[in-house]
Amino acid sequence: MDNFNNRLKQAMEYRNVKPAELSKLTNIGKSSISQWLSGKYSAKQDKIFVIAKALNVNPSWLIGANVPMSNETLPDKIFNLSSKLTEKRQNKVYNFAKQQYNEQQNVIQMPVKSEVSVCGAVSAGTGEYLLDNNPELVPYEGDVPEHDYAVIVNGDSMLPLFEDKQIIFVKKTFEARSGQVVIAYYDNQAYVKKYVNDEKGARFVSLNKSYDDMPIDETHEAQIIGVVVL
């Protein structure tokens, strides 16, 4: 039992337990614990089992045996160790774990293939298309968000957000917040645009700066009919 005091120090540091707290957990006097930590005395067998249970360690390890300190799973070990870090370092551990998880998901997950009902096309250009009333089932690869209808983008005015011929998903609504991407009728043609309403007035905006803004005023018929969900 020559290594008892060193093992006790290790276990208390690992569990982040102070002598006073260990005394409360075990009903063992603080003076006895201090003497054990100093190496002046070694605990008797009955006390060793009490301490091992309180610190959740293997009693054989506690007295110096070449065995694992505990039967903790790896997630338990990660949690116990990270709980001793500062908040800044804990954030680093979390971000690294999240990165590892995302990489694992990308490796394991296969693209989801399905069919979606597309109601027609909306212009991301010069307004060539209208929504129609004859939905068509088309192949789609990827996650499908909750939506009311889907449409195909025609044109490049919403690059880099949406590409030409990309399928996008829409929630029906006649209102939108400034900054949201919407589906709108504008002078009887259907568009996908960013809706902006600020000190310069209300307008539909293309992300591709090659296209002019479309003002919403008394000279144009304009109606929002949906918000794009990503």
BAFIRO-444437 format. One record per residue (C-alpha): residue number from 1; residue in one letter; x, y, z. Coordinates in nm, 2 decimals. Layout:
! residues N
(atom NUM; "A"; (X; Y; Z)),
...
//
This chain:
! residues 230
(atom 1; "M"; (0.00; 0.00; 0.00)),
(atom 2; "D"; (0.30; 0.23; -0.05)),
(atom 3; "N"; (0.13; 0.41; -0.33)),
(atom 4; "F"; (-0.20; 0.48; -0.16)),
(atom 5; "N"; (-0.13; 0.85; -0.09)),
(atom 6; "N"; (-0.02; 0.92; -0.45)),
(atom 7; "R"; (-0.32; 0.73; -0.59)),
(atom 8; "L"; (-0.56; 0.91; -0.36)),
(atom 9; "K"; (-0.42; 1.25; -0.47)),
(atom 10; "Q"; (-0.46; 1.15; -0.84)),
(atom 11; "A"; (-0.82; 1.03; -0.79)),
(atom 12; "M"; (-0.91; 1.35; -0.60)),
(atom 13; "E"; (-0.76; 1.57; -0.86)),
(atom 14; "Y"; (-0.93; 1.38; -1.14)),
(atom 15; "R"; (-1.27; 1.40; -0.97)),
(atom 16; "N"; (-1.20; 1.76; -0.86)),
(atom 17; "V"; (-1.28; 1.67; -0.50)),
(atom 18; "K"; (-1.13; 1.87; -0.22)),
(atom 19; "P"; (-1.04; 1.71; 0.12)),
(atom 20; "A"; (-1.34; 1.88; 0.29)),
(atom 21; "E"; (-1.58; 1.75; 0.02)),
(atom 22; "L"; (-1.43; 1.39; 0.05)),
(atom 23; "S"; (-1.48; 1.41; 0.42)),
(atom 24; "K"; (-1.85; 1.49; 0.37)),
(atom 25; "L"; (-1.89; 1.21; 0.11)),
(atom 26; "T"; (-1.73; 0.95; 0.33)),
(atom 27; "N"; (-1.79; 1.06; 0.69)),
(atom 28; "I"; (-1.42; 1.03; 0.74)),
(atom 29; "G"; (-1.25; 1.31; 0.94)),
(atom 30; "K"; (-1.06; 1.57; 0.75)),
(atom 31; "S"; (-0.75; 1.51; 0.97)),
(atom 32; "S"; (-0.74; 1.15; 0.86)),
(atom 33; "I"; (-0.77; 1.25; 0.49)),
(atom 34; "S"; (-0.49; 1.51; 0.54)),
(atom 35; "Q"; (-0.26; 1.25; 0.70)),
(atom 36; "W"; (-0.32; 1.00; 0.41)),
(atom 37; "L"; (-0.25; 1.27; 0.15)),
(atom 38; "S"; (0.07; 1.36; 0.33)),
(atom 39; "G"; (0.18; 1.00; 0.33)),
(atom 40; "K"; (0.20; 0.99; 0.71)),
(atom 41; "Y"; (-0.05; 0.70; 0.73)),
(atom 42; "S"; (-0.23; 0.46; 0.50)),
(atom 43; "A"; (-0.60; 0.39; 0.52)),
(atom 44; "K"; (-0.73; 0.06; 0.65)),
(atom 45; "Q"; (-0.91; -0.17; 0.41)),
(atom 46; "D"; (-1.26; -0.08; 0.52)),
(atom 47; "K"; (-1.19; 0.29; 0.46)),
(atom 48; "I"; (-1.03; 0.22; 0.12)),
(atom 49; "F"; (-1.35; 0.07; 0.00)),
(atom 50; "V"; (-1.55; 0.37; 0.12)),
(atom 51; "I"; (-1.31; 0.61; -0.04)),
(atom 52; "A"; (-1.31; 0.41; -0.37)),
(atom 53; "K"; (-1.69; 0.42; -0.38)),
(atom 54; "A"; (-1.70; 0.79; -0.31)),
(atom 55; "L"; (-1.44; 0.87; -0.58)),
(atom 56; "N"; (-1.58; 0.61; -0.82)),
(atom 57; "V"; (-1.24; 0.43; -0.86)),
(atom 58; "N"; (-1.12; 0.08; -0.85)),
(atom 59; "P"; (-1.02; 0.00; -0.49)),
(atom 60; "S"; (-0.74; -0.23; -0.62)),
(atom 61; "W"; (-0.61; 0.06; -0.82)),
(atom 62; "L"; (-0.63; 0.29; -0.52)),
(atom 63; "I"; (-0.38; 0.07; -0.33)),
(atom 64; "G"; (-0.13; 0.05; -0.61)),
(atom 65; "A"; (-0.24; -0.24; -0.83)),
(atom 66; "N"; (-0.17; -0.23; -1.20)),
(atom 67; "V"; (-0.53; -0.20; -1.31)),
(atom 68; "P"; (-0.75; 0.07; -1.47)),
(atom 69; "M"; (-0.84; 0.35; -1.23)),
(atom 70; "S"; (-1.21; 0.30; -1.30)),
(atom 71; "N"; (-1.46; 0.13; -1.54)),
(atom 72; "E"; (-1.56; 0.46; -1.69)),
(atom 73; "T"; (-1.66; 0.47; -2.06)),
(atom 74; "L"; (-1.47; 0.70; -2.29)),
(atom 75; "P"; (-1.75; 0.96; -2.30)),
(atom 76; "D"; (-1.74; 0.96; -1.92)),
(atom 77; "K"; (-1.36; 1.03; -1.93)),
(atom 78; "I"; (-1.40; 1.30; -2.18)),
(atom 79; "F"; (-1.68; 1.47; -1.97)),
(atom 80; "N"; (-1.48; 1.44; -1.65)),
(atom 81; "L"; (-1.17; 1.59; -1.80)),
(atom 82; "S"; (-1.34; 1.87; -2.00)),
(atom 83; "S"; (-1.54; 1.98; -1.69)),
(atom 84; "K"; (-1.21; 2.09; -1.53)),
(atom 85; "L"; (-1.12; 2.31; -1.82)),
(atom 86; "T"; (-1.19; 2.68; -1.85)),
(atom 87; "E"; (-1.49; 2.79; -2.05)),
(atom 88; "K"; (-1.26; 2.90; -2.34)),
(atom 89; "R"; (-1.09; 2.56; -2.35)),
(atom 90; "Q"; (-1.43; 2.38; -2.31)),
(atom 91; "N"; (-1.55; 2.56; -2.62)),
(atom 92; "K"; (-1.24; 2.44; -2.81)),
(atom 93; "V"; (-1.32; 2.08; -2.70)),
(atom 94; "Y"; (-1.68; 2.12; -2.81)),
(atom 95; "N"; (-1.59; 2.27; -3.15)),
(atom 96; "F"; (-1.34; 1.99; -3.22)),
(atom 97; "A"; (-1.60; 1.72; -3.12)),
(atom 98; "K"; (-1.86; 1.89; -3.34)),
(atom 99; "Q"; (-1.61; 1.90; -3.63)),
(atom 100; "Q"; (-1.54; 1.53; -3.59)),
(atom 101; "Y"; (-1.91; 1.44; -3.57)),
(atom 102; "N"; (-1.98; 1.64; -3.89)),
(atom 103; "E"; (-1.70; 1.47; -4.07)),
(atom 104; "Q"; (-1.83; 1.13; -3.95)),
(atom 105; "Q"; (-2.18; 1.21; -4.08)),
(atom 106; "N"; (-2.05; 1.31; -4.42)),
(atom 107; "V"; (-1.86; 0.99; -4.45)),
(atom 108; "I"; (-2.14; 0.76; -4.33)),
(atom 109; "Q"; (-2.45; 0.93; -4.46)),
(atom 110; "M"; (-2.55; 0.86; -4.82)),
(atom 111; "P"; (-2.74; 1.12; -5.02)),
(atom 112; "V"; (-3.11; 1.09; -4.98)),
(atom 113; "K"; (-3.28; 1.03; -5.31)),
(atom 114; "S"; (-3.65; 1.10; -5.35)),
(atom 115; "E"; (-3.91; 1.28; -5.57)),
(atom 116; "V"; (-4.06; 1.61; -5.51)),
(atom 117; "S"; (-4.37; 1.78; -5.66)),
(atom 118; "V"; (-4.26; 2.09; -5.85)),
(atom 119; "C"; (-4.53; 2.34; -5.93)),
(atom 120; "G"; (-4.34; 2.52; -6.21)),
(atom 121; "A"; (-4.06; 2.77; -6.25)),
(atom 122; "V"; (-3.98; 3.11; -6.11)),
(atom 123; "S"; (-3.75; 3.36; -6.27)),
(atom 124; "A"; (-3.41; 3.45; -6.12)),
(atom 125; "G"; (-3.36; 3.66; -6.43)),
(atom 126; "T"; (-3.59; 3.86; -6.64)),
(atom 127; "G"; (-3.93; 3.72; -6.55)),
(atom 128; "E"; (-3.99; 3.46; -6.82)),
(atom 129; "Y"; (-4.19; 3.21; -6.63)),
(atom 130; "L"; (-4.51; 3.19; -6.43)),
(atom 131; "L"; (-4.61; 2.94; -6.17)),
(atom 132; "D"; (-4.84; 2.68; -6.32)),
(atom 133; "N"; (-5.11; 2.46; -6.17)),
(atom 134; "N"; (-4.98; 2.12; -6.29)),
(atom 135; "P"; (-4.73; 1.99; -6.04)),
(atom 136; "E"; (-4.48; 1.74; -6.18)),
(atom 137; "L"; (-4.29; 1.48; -5.98)),
(atom 138; "V"; (-3.91; 1.52; -6.04)),
(atom 139; "P"; (-3.61; 1.34; -5.89)),
(atom 140; "Y"; (-3.44; 1.51; -5.60)),
(atom 141; "E"; (-3.13; 1.42; -5.41)),
(atom 142; "G"; (-3.09; 1.57; -5.06)),
(atom 143; "D"; (-3.29; 1.66; -4.75)),
(atom 144; "V"; (-3.64; 1.79; -4.82)),
(atom 145; "P"; (-3.74; 2.06; -4.57)),
(atom 146; "E"; (-4.10; 2.11; -4.45)),
(atom 147; "H"; (-4.27; 2.31; -4.73)),
(atom 148; "D"; (-4.59; 2.39; -4.91)),
(atom 149; "Y"; (-4.47; 2.37; -5.26)),
(atom 150; "A"; (-4.15; 2.35; -5.47)),
(atom 151; "V"; (-4.04; 2.54; -5.78)),
(atom 152; "I"; (-3.74; 2.54; -6.02)),
(atom 153; "V"; (-3.52; 2.85; -6.04)),
(atom 154; "N"; (-3.47; 2.98; -6.39)),
(atom 155; "G"; (-3.18; 3.22; -6.44)),
(atom 156; "D"; (-2.87; 3.34; -6.24)),
(atom 157; "S"; (-2.98; 3.65; -6.07)),
(atom 158; "M"; (-2.98; 3.48; -5.73)),
(atom 159; "L"; (-2.63; 3.35; -5.75)),
(atom 160; "P"; (-2.44; 3.24; -5.54)),
(atom 161; "L"; (-2.74; 3.14; -5.33)),
(atom 162; "F"; (-2.94; 2.96; -5.60)),
(atom 163; "E"; (-2.82; 2.82; -5.92)),
(atom 164; "D"; (-3.00; 2.80; -6.25)),
(atom 165; "K"; (-3.24; 2.50; -6.26)),
(atom 166; "Q"; (-3.21; 2.44; -5.88)),
(atom 167; "I"; (-3.52; 2.32; -5.70)),
(atom 168; "I"; (-3.62; 2.54; -5.40)),
(atom 169; "F"; (-3.88; 2.49; -5.13)),
(atom 170; "V"; (-4.14; 2.75; -5.03)),
(atom 171; "K"; (-4.38; 2.82; -4.74)),
(atom 172; "K"; (-4.70; 2.99; -4.85)),
(atom 173; "T"; (-4.74; 3.34; -4.70)),
(atom 174; "F"; (-4.84; 3.69; -4.82)),
(atom 175; "E"; (-4.60; 3.87; -4.58)),
(atom 176; "A"; (-4.23; 3.86; -4.53)),
(atom 177; "R"; (-3.96; 4.03; -4.32)),
(atom 178; "S"; (-3.71; 4.26; -4.48)),
(atom 179; "G"; (-3.41; 4.04; -4.58)),
(atom 180; "Q"; (-3.61; 3.72; -4.65)),
(atom 181; "V"; (-3.59; 3.54; -4.98)),
(atom 182; "V"; (-3.94; 3.53; -5.13)),
(atom 183; "I"; (-4.14; 3.41; -5.42)),
(atom 184; "A"; (-4.34; 3.70; -5.57)),
(atom 185; "Y"; (-4.56; 3.81; -5.86)),
(atom 186; "Y"; (-4.43; 4.12; -6.01)),
(atom 187; "D"; (-4.62; 4.26; -6.30)),
(atom 188; "N"; (-4.79; 3.92; -6.35)),
(atom 189; "Q"; (-4.46; 3.72; -6.36)),
(atom 190; "A"; (-4.31; 3.50; -6.09)),
(atom 191; "Y"; (-3.98; 3.57; -5.94)),
(atom 192; "V"; (-3.75; 3.46; -5.66)),
(atom 193; "K"; (-3.59; 3.76; -5.50)),
(atom 194; "K"; (-3.47; 3.90; -5.17)),
(atom 195; "Y"; (-3.73; 4.13; -5.02)),
(atom 196; "V"; (-3.59; 4.45; -4.88)),
(atom 197; "N"; (-3.78; 4.73; -4.70)),
(atom 198; "D"; (-3.57; 5.01; -4.56)),
(atom 199; "E"; (-3.52; 5.39; -4.57)),
(atom 200; "K"; (-3.48; 5.36; -4.95)),
(atom 201; "G"; (-3.82; 5.20; -4.99)),
(atom 202; "A"; (-3.96; 4.85; -5.05)),
(atom 203; "R"; (-3.81; 4.65; -5.34)),
(atom 204; "F"; (-3.71; 4.31; -5.47)),
(atom 205; "V"; (-3.33; 4.26; -5.49)),
(atom 206; "S"; (-3.12; 4.02; -5.69)),
(atom 207; "L"; (-2.81; 3.88; -5.52)),
(atom 208; "N"; (-2.63; 3.89; -5.85)),
(atom 209; "K"; (-2.55; 4.26; -5.88)),
(atom 210; "S"; (-2.57; 4.24; -6.26)),
(atom 211; "Y"; (-2.95; 4.28; -6.22)),
(atom 212; "D"; (-3.13; 4.60; -6.12)),
(atom 213; "D"; (-3.36; 4.62; -5.81)),
(atom 214; "M"; (-3.73; 4.59; -5.87)),
(atom 215; "P"; (-3.91; 4.88; -5.69)),
(atom 216; "I"; (-4.24; 4.80; -5.52)),
(atom 217; "D"; (-4.46; 5.11; -5.58)),
(atom 218; "E"; (-4.78; 5.23; -5.74)),
(atom 219; "T"; (-4.64; 5.18; -6.09)),
(atom 220; "H"; (-4.60; 4.80; -6.05)),
(atom 221; "E"; (-4.83; 4.52; -5.94)),
(atom 222; "A"; (-4.65; 4.33; -5.67)),
(atom 223; "Q"; (-4.75; 4.04; -5.44)),
(atom 224; "I"; (-4.55; 3.81; -5.21)),
(atom 225; "I"; (-4.68; 3.46; -5.23)),
(atom 226; "G"; (-4.42; 3.26; -5.03)),
(atom 227; "V"; (-4.10; 3.26; -4.84)),
(atom 228; "V"; (-3.81; 3.03; -4.94)),
(atom 229; "V"; (-3.71; 2.77; -4.68)),
(atom 230; "L"; (-3.35; 2.65; -4.70)),
//
